[in-house]
């Protein structure tokens, strides 16, 4: 369907250009909700929890006081566990409650050390 003949070709071109720009902005806004920097939170889950943990674990482990990460269950639902030496207000601010749509639970463990070779082996 053509725009009315009263509209000049230049105005038709401008209108089409504006529509294309608006469509691009809208689609970019929708697709970028799960993009972003480290420790993305409040995003809808589109990746598996395993992939999210794999991508975010290295970032979490750089936080002072974090000694481990793992998959776990929180209220019978899959979640990301972040093990810390001690729960502190600073860590509670830095570790999000949700990563890419998955809940995160911080658990205080104290130091984690490997057992000497041969100890703790299942025989």
Secondary structure, DSSP 8 states (H G I E B T S, - for coil): ----TTS-HHHHHHHHHHHHHHHHHHHHHHHGGG--SSS--S----S-HHHHHHHHHHHHHTSTTEEEEEEEEETTEEEEEEEESS--HHHHHHS-SEETTEEEEEEE--------TTTT---
